[in-house]
C-alpha cells in the first residue's frame, strides 16, 4: 500500500458517494446522469446489464420488478435479490455499484486505481460476516487492496461548518444516515489527527425507517381507495409503492425548511397534509433510540456529556430540525454540523486515505538472543505432524523438537541445535505444510551469566517481617534514594512513612487518586499521577503541600524521574482524561518527557503501541519501557530506540540494575528475565508459575523478586535459581530498600521484610 492513490466510497443504504484521492488532492466524483455527488444506491436489470444509480431510478417505473434500491440491508441474508428473471447475491449488487465508481475514477485519474477504502456501519464489528462480504464486493470490482473504515470514524475527520475543533476537545459524532445510525466519541488531536475512543450503531434506524413511518401515515390518512391502490398486487401496485416511497421522501425533505406540506400521492388521491409537529411526533421513538444509543456509548467510554465540546451532526437525516432539538434536549450539548452532512463520511474517509503514510508499519525491534530454526527437508516439502515440546520448554543440545512427514511418506524428527536453549515460539502448528528453509520455530539459546562483585549481602534463611505499614490497601510502593522514607498508595491517598520506625510522615490526597508515584532524588518531594484526571502533582513532604500541578491530558500508567530530578517521564494510555480504553483502530500510547520544574512538555517519543511501565537508568541516559509483549530500550537524550526485548504477553514491570548494565523485565506470561543493556542479549529467565504482577531487582543486581496473587519469590539473578518464597496475600507492588537488605510488599497487607544481612554479620533467626 505504498501508493497513496485510492478510491474512497461511502456506500450508503439509499445513496452513495465517492472521492478520488491522488497526488495529495481529493476529487469528489459527480454522477454523469444527475451531475450530483450523491449517487442513488440502486440497480436495475436491462437485458444482460445492470444499470446503476440515476439510470436505474429512471427505469424503475417502467420495469419495477427489475429494480432494487436499499439492498445494502440485505447483506448477510441467505436469500438472493430477484431482478426480473435473474437473482443476485447482495454483495454482487454492491460490486456493480463499485464497478461504476471504479470506471469513473480511472477516467479522472488516467489509469486504473488499485486501492479501495470502503466505509461500513459501526455495527459491522470484527467478525461480522458483512465485513467480509463488503471486502469481497470490492475485490470482485477489481480492487486488489480493500480497506474498511467505520462510518462514524470517517465522519470525525470531515470538515465542519465554522471554526474547527481544538486539540484535546472531545466530540460525539451523531451520524444519522439513510439506513443506519452510527455514533462515535472522538478526541481531537493536533493537525487533524483524531483519536476514536469508542463507537456504536443501530442497524435498523435510519432515514429509510422514517420513510416507512410516513408511508404508513399516508396510507392511514388517504382513505380506503388509496390504501387499496397502494396494496394492490401486480406491477401496478408495485409502481404505486415505488411512487409512494419517492413521495414520502419528498415530504420529509420539504419539512426540513417548511412548516407545512400539502401534496398529492396521485392526481386522483385526496390531498395529503403534514406539518412539522406531526412529523416530530411520528419520528420521536426513532430519535429516542438514537439518543439512548449515544447515552450508552458515553457510559461505556466513561464520558460525562458535560465534558463534550459538541455533538457533530452528519448524515442526510440529521438535517431534520427534530434531530437537533432531540439531541440538544437529551444531552444538553451544543450541536455542530459537518460542512456537508451528506458528504461528511466520504470527505472524512478521503482525509484518512490521504494519511496512508501514517499507517506504515516498520519491523519490530530485533531481539538479539532469539534464533530462527530452519531445516533442510528431504524432498523440499513436509507436513508437520506434531511438536514434542511446548513454547517455553527448555531443551538439551540435539533434543527432539518435532515430527514431520515428507512427500514420500517417510517420518523425520526435527532436532534442536547443538547448544541448550528454550523453545520460544512455534510458527508452523501441527498440520501445516512446510517448505525446506521455512522458519518453523524460534529458540533462545542459554547464555552464560555475567559476573558480579563477590562482597554482597547474604540472604537469611527465613525472611522475617521487619515492619508493618497500616494502610487499607497498598499499591505503587517506593523507597526514597537514601532509604529513609517509604511511600505507598493507600486506596486514593499517597502515604509516606519512616522506613525504620513505621511512623507516618505525610499523607497527600490528590483528587484523581493515584496510578503512579515516585520520590525526587533528594527524597524531599513526592510525585503522583492521578488515575482519573491525568494530573501530575509534585508534593513538598515536609509540609504536605502541593508545589506544582500540571495536566497530561491522558491517563498515566507509570512515571519515573531522572536521577538529577530535572525530568519526569510518563507512560500514558491512548485516551483523553476521563475516557477509558476501548477497542479501536490505530490506538497508540503516549510517552512524554516533562520539565519537573515547570510542568512544560519537553518531548514526545514515537510509539507504535502502548506502554504500561517504564524506568530510567541510574546514569539518566537510557529509558526502558514495557508494553504489549515488547520492551524497548531508548536513548533518553535523542529518543532513538536502542533495542527491543520480547515476552509472550503484556509486560508488567521493568527495572535497571544499579550499574545500568542489566535490565529486568516481567510479564503476565509468568516469566521475568534479565538482559544485557549493551547487547540486548538475554542473560537469564525465571518462571514464576503465574502471571507476574510486580517485579523488583535488588540494587546489587544479585537478586530478582517477582510477585503474583499469593507469593513473592526471590531468585538468583545470575543463575535463575529459586532462593526464597514469601507468602503474601494479593501483592500489588514490591520494592527493594536501597541497602538491599529489605523488601517491601504492598497489597492487602503492606509489610517490609528483612531478607538479607551484611557479610560478616551474625546469622539472622526468624522472629
NORRASUL-V691143 format. One record per backbone hydrogen bond with DSSP energy under -1.0 kcal/mol. NH is the residue of the N-H (numbers start at 0). CO is the residue of the C=O. If there is no record, write none. Layout:
BEGIN
((NH:CO) (NH:CO))
END
This chain:
BEGIN
((5:20) (6:114) (7:18) (8:116) (9:16) (11:9) (15:38) (16:9) (18:7) (19:26) (20:5) (21:24) (24:21) (26:19) (28:17) (30:35) (34:30) (38:15) (40:13) (41:39) (42:67) (43:50) (44:65) (45:48) (48:45) (50:43) (52:41) (56:52) (57:53) (62:58) (65:62) (66:63) (67:42) (69:40) (73:70) (74:71) (76:73) (80:87) (82:85) (83:64) (85:82) (87:80) (91:88) (92:88) (93:89) (94:90) (95:91) (96:92) (97:93) (98:94) (99:95) (100:96) (101:97) (102:98) (103:99) (104:100) (105:101) (106:102) (107:103) (108:104) (109:105) (115:144) (116:6) (117:146) (118:8) (119:148) (123:120) (124:122) (127:124) (130:127) (132:128) (133:129) (134:130) (135:131) (136:132) (137:133) (138:134) (139:135) (140:136) (141:138) (142:137) (144:113) (146:115) (148:117) (150:119) (153:149) (154:150) (155:151) (156:153) (157:154) (160:336) (167:187) (168:165) (170:185) (171:309) (172:183) (173:311) (174:181) (175:313) (176:179) (180:201) (181:174) (182:199) (183:172) (184:197) (185:170) (186:194) (187:168) (192:189) (194:186) (196:184) (197:184) (199:182) (201:180) (206:176) (207:177) (209:205) (210:206) (211:207) (212:208) (213:209) (214:210) (215:211) (216:212) (217:213) (218:214) (219:215) (220:216) (221:217) (226:222) (227:223) (228:224) (229:225) (230:226) (236:232) (237:233) (238:234) (239:235) (240:236) (241:237) (242:238) (243:239) (244:240) (245:241) (246:242) (247:243) (248:244) (249:245) (250:246) (251:247) (252:248) (253:249) (254:250) (255:252) (256:253) (257:253) (260:273) (262:271) (268:265) (271:262) (273:260) (275:258) (278:274) (279:275) (280:276) (281:277) (282:278) (286:282) (287:283) (288:284) (289:285) (290:286) (291:287) (292:288) (293:289) (294:290) (295:291) (296:292) (297:293) (298:294) (299:295) (300:296) (302:297) (306:303) (307:304) (308:169) (310:333) (311:171) (312:335) (313:173) (314:340) (316:175) (317:314) (318:315) (319:316) (322:319) (323:319) (324:320) (325:321) (326:322) (327:323) (328:324) (329:325) (330:326) (331:327) (335:310) (337:312) (338:158) (342:339) (346:342) (347:343) (348:344) (349:345) (350:346) (351:347) (352:348) (353:349) (354:351) (355:352) (357:354) (358:355) (359:356) (369:366) (370:442) (372:440) (376:374) (379:376) (381:433) (382:404) (383:431) (384:402) (385:402) (387:400) (391:422) (392:389) (394:420) (397:416) (398:395) (400:413) (401:413) (402:385) (403:411) (404:382) (405:409) (408:405) (411:403) (413:401) (415:398) (420:394) (421:443) (422:392) (423:441) (424:441) (426:439) (427:439) (430:383) (431:428) (433:381) (435:379) (436:374) (437:434) (439:372) (439:437) (440:372) (441:424) (442:370) (443:421) (445:419) (455:453) (457:756) (459:754) (463:753) (465:751) (466:751) (468:749) (470:468) (473:746) (474:488) (477:486) (479:484) (482:479) (485:496) (486:477) (487:494) (488:474) (489:492) (490:472) (491:489) (492:489) (493:507) (494:487) (495:505) (496:485) (497:502) (498:483) (501:497) (504:495) (505:495) (507:493) (512:509) (514:528) (517:526) (519:524) (522:519) (525:538) (526:517) (527:536) (528:515) (529:534) (530:511) (531:511) (535:549) (536:527) (537:547) (538:525) (539:544) (540:523) (543:539) (544:539) (546:537) (547:537) (549:535) (551:533) (556:570) (557:570) (559:568) (561:566) (564:561) (567:593) (568:559) (569:591) (570:557) (571:589) (572:554) (574:572) (576:552) (578:575) (579:300) (588:608) (589:571) (591:569) (592:602) (593:567) (594:599) (595:565) (598:594) (601:592) (602:592) (604:590) (611:625) (612:625) (614:623) (616:621) (619:616) (622:633) (623:614) (624:631) (625:612) (626:629) (628:626) (630:644) (631:624) (632:642) (633:622) (634:639) (635:620) (638:634) (641:632) (642:632) (643:365) (644:630) (646:628) (650:626) (651:665) (652:665) (654:663) (656:661) (657:698) (659:656) (662:674) (663:654) (664:672) (665:652) (666:670) (667:649) (669:666) (671:685) (672:664) (673:683) (674:662) (675:680) (676:660) (679:675) (682:673) (683:673) (685:671) (687:669) (691:666) (692:706) (693:706) (695:704) (697:702) (700:697) (703:714) (704:695) (705:712) (706:693) (707:710) (711:725) (712:705) (713:723) (714:703) (715:720) (716:701) (719:715) (722:713) (723:713) (725:711) (727:709) (729:708) (731:745) (732:745) (734:743) (736:741) (739:736) (742:752) (743:734) (744:750) (745:732) (747:728) (750:744) (751:466) (752:742) (753:463) (754:740) (755:740) (756:457) (760:757))
END
